[in-house]
Amino acid sequence: MKKYIIEHLANNSSTLSIAFINGKSHTFCAVVDEIPDSPNLIELKLSDEQYVVLVNIDQVCYINHRS
């Protein structure tokens, strides 16, 4: 369910902030790849649009978005 929410918000809002269980948080701007073979992984583009990050959905503890 988290993966669907992240995909939907990343594609329909200007920024998506995600906090992880390790205490770090990052802001993303788009889904790059949904990785259907790995249901717990998703590739997201950082808001600076320079880097793509592989995110483990199981490590996500908070999602915030701005439209």
N, C-alpha and C positions, 0 to 999 in steps of 0.2 A: 504494500500500500504506500509506503514512504517513497518508493521509486516512482510510482505514478504521480504522486503529489509533486515531487521535485521536478519531474519532466513537464508537467502541466504548468507549474508556476514559472519555471525557467523560460518556457516558450511564450508565456502570456504576460510577463511583467518585465520591467526595465532592469531590475536587479533582484537577486535572490541571495540572502545571507543564510549561511548554514553554520551552526555550532556543532562541534563534535565532542564525543565523550572524553577526549583528552584535554578539553578546555580551550582549544583553539577554534577560531571561526574565520571564515573566508566569504567573500562576496563573488558571486558568479553572474554571468549575463546570458548564457545560452547552453543548451544541451548539444554536445558534439556527436556523441554516439551512445546508443541505448544498450549495447552489448547484450543481445538477447540470449546468448549462451550462458551468461553469468547474471542471474537475477539480482545479485547483491551489488553489482558494479555498474557505474554510469560515468561517462566522461563529460565533464563540464568545463566550459571556458571561463577563466577568471575574468573579473570585471575590467581589468586593464587590457583585455583581449590579446595579450601576448603569450599566455600559457594555457595549456589544457591539462586538467587534473583528473586522475582516475579516483573516483569517490566510492568508498565502501559504504553502502546504505546502512549496514549494521552499526557503523560508527557515528551516525547522525543522531543528535539528541534534540535539536531545535531548528526550526525553519521559519524564516521571516522574509517577506517580499515587499517590494515597492512597485506599484504600477505606473 
